[in-house]
Amino acid sequence: MNNDFISQIDSLRSTLGKMEVALGSISDAIVWTDETGRIQWCNAAFDRLIGKPHITILGALVVDLMPLKEHGPSIPGKAHPIGSILNKKTDKSGYYEFMRGNRALQLQIVGRYVEVGPTEPSVVVVVRDMTGVKEIEQIRLQSRALEATANAIVITDQKGFVIWFNRAFTTLTGYSLDEVYEKTLNFLKSGAHNNGFYENLWKTILAGRIWEGETLNRKKDGSLYTEQQMITPVHNEDGDITHFIAIKQDISDRKESEETLKDSETRIRTIVNTAVDGIITANDRGIIQSFNPAAEKLFGYTQDEVIGRNLNTLMPSPYREEHDTYGLS
Amino acid sequence: MSVIDQLMSESEVPVVISDQRGIITHINEPFGKVFHWKTEDLIGKALVPLIPPNLQDAHQMGFSRFYVTGSGTLLDQALDLKVLTGDGKEKLAEHTISAEKIDGEWVLGARIRPL
């Protein structure tokens, strides 16, 4: 080796070594992966974050080494910042939870898609441990609330592709996030509603308005259920719709009770209307609320003439004047 | 006998020795046999061809840190790492890497036992 060559190597080693020392001295964790998401390099802060020796981290898949949760549930590999960046070739940032042993760490992750030359896509991710930061704890609390709420909550992107839902959605439908991530909610369709129904729904929310209504949907096990749903568009600072939030409540039991009540009411109304005796119902102030056909025949008034009037309308004088004081003396 | 002298005289276990720039200065006969490398293909060359591609960048950074600071995190402990063989395969082996300063420059050597 000639001296020029040695000098060049010394210079390069010196530069790389200083960079490594500098990057190792900062508190943010930095990790760089190849096109498969395997770690090519990481700094000392990343070793500390993961809690494993540097040499065992190199070459490992980040999604295996650092599984993440977002607002509660574990996210699938496709939704992991690394998976998402490699898949879509775009940057991705967000707040996530990482369990290091029994300890939950709140992380801010900023990921960048980087092409080193034309054939070497890679990802550079900077991870900041935000555990204990007041604002993050607030977000964490809100996440817990979203996760714990009894109503099913689904967040989709502006095209309707699922990006998150809470545990109640899984309980309601039987689907896990891993199964339906980045799919539309079409998998819930039961066939009970026509295209016009969905066109109206989309027209409403794409216009930036809230859609509210009942939908008969199908669960993963094939059974049907009725949900009361409210879909709210979310806008960015420019006013563009970025996401939709759907809040769903299973009202199958309520619908069933309503139907049962309706049936009994119909049955009772039929009995009352066909009875030969005059049947009149009034409230506690003596105001007539129903008046059956037999009563019409008996008193010579039509329903429309007496409903809403005092019962004493049906009494001749002097009983009429005395009627309202019955039982007071 | 110094650590590097011991490695130079090792005849049973595969050994590779490099200078502080990461240039290979010695491999013993077992290394050539076990990992299918010819001495003339490695002497005077960088260590990189012995390292699987997805670890090469990390190796360069770590080696350079040692070059600048003189302190290594992987020295004198058994590490299970893959070696790229002369016929293009990856072979898992237990590495024990040592470093010693000789005439003002670091010399690094490793015993590499195939697993």
Contacts between the chains, C-beta under 8 A, distances in Angstrom:
chain1	res1	chain2	res2	distance
A	1	B	23	7.1
A	1	B	44	6.9
A	6	B	21	7.0
A	9	B	21	4.5
A	9	B	22	7.8
A	9	B	23	7.4
A	10	B	21	6.7
A	12	B	64	7.7
A	13	B	20	7.9
A	13	B	21	6.0
A	13	B	22	7.4
A	13	B	63	7.4
A	13	B	64	4.7
A	13	B	67	4.2
A	13	B	68	7.4
A	14	B	64	7.5
A	14	B	67	6.9
A	14	B	68	6.1
A	15	B	64	7.7
A	16	B	60	6.1
A	16	B	61	5.9
A	16	B	64	3.5
A	16	B	65	7.9
A	17	B	64	3.7
A	17	B	65	4.9
A	17	B	66	7.4
A	17	B	67	5.0
A	17	B	68	3.1
A	17	B	69	7.0
A	18	B	68	5.9
A	19	B	61	7.4
A	19	B	64	7.9
A	20	B	61	4.6
A	20	B	62	7.0
A	20	B	64	5.9
A	20	B	65	4.1
A	20	B	68	7.7
A	21	B	65	5.9
A	21	B	68	6.3
A	21	B	69	6.4
A	24	B	65	7.4
A	32	B	57	7.7
A	34	B	54	6.0
A	38	B	54	5.4
A	39	B	58	7.8
A	40	B	54	6.3
A	40	B	55	8.0
A	40	B	57	4.8
A	40	B	58	6.3
A	41	B	57	5.2
A	41	B	58	4.7
A	41	B	61	5.7
A	42	B	58	7.9
A	54	B	62	7.8
A	54	B	73	6.3
A	54	B	74	8.0
A	55	B	73	8.0
A	55	B	74	6.0
A	55	B	79	5.7
A	55	B	81	7.2
A	58	B	54	7.9
A	58	B	55	5.5
A	58	B	58	4.7
A	59	B	52	7.4
A	59	B	54	5.1
A	59	B	55	5.6
